[in-house]
Amino acid sequence: MAARIQTLYLFLVALLAVASMMFPFWSFSTIRLFLVTDFASFPDAGIMQVISSYAAGIFSPLTAIVSLAAIFLYKKRDLQKKLILLGMIFFLGDLLSGLASAHFLNQYFSCTCIAFSHKPEAGFFILLPEPVLLWLALKGVKKDDKIANAYKRL
């Protein structure tokens, strides 16, 4: 289990998913600084911003849990592949919900005619390596499956 490279990839995905919850995803600078983070909603911005903020807070831990569970399912490679693909879907949900939250807050500030600037923060950049690591882990599982099937033929 520990000697396989996909274990490292899946563990890094879990660490990145947890770390993305601790850092802000997007920031808006007006008279004061507004940080878009998991579970940090701005009710004045509308219900869609609140929903997408909470969705981002749900998808991040799900990505971490699924990737950690996939580490321990090294003997059930088909299930491990499915969990890695599920982790990719959770990553997309996390990324899109964070971007939607930032978008709706951007619309709110645009409508209020307040001068503002916005930029991505560390939480956004921490998420970006996750799909590459999940893809590499999936390739490693497929390689293990190929090796195991080759030994069965002998």
Buried (B, 14 or more C-beta within 10 A) or exposed (E): EEEBEBBBBBBBBBBBBBBBBEBBBBBBEEEEEBEBBBEBBBEEBBEEBBBBBBBBBBBBBBBBBBBBBBBEBBEEBEEBBBBBBBBBEBBBBBBBBBBBBBBBBBBBBEEEEEEBEBEBBBBBEBBEEBBEBBEBBBBBBEEBBEEEEEEEEE
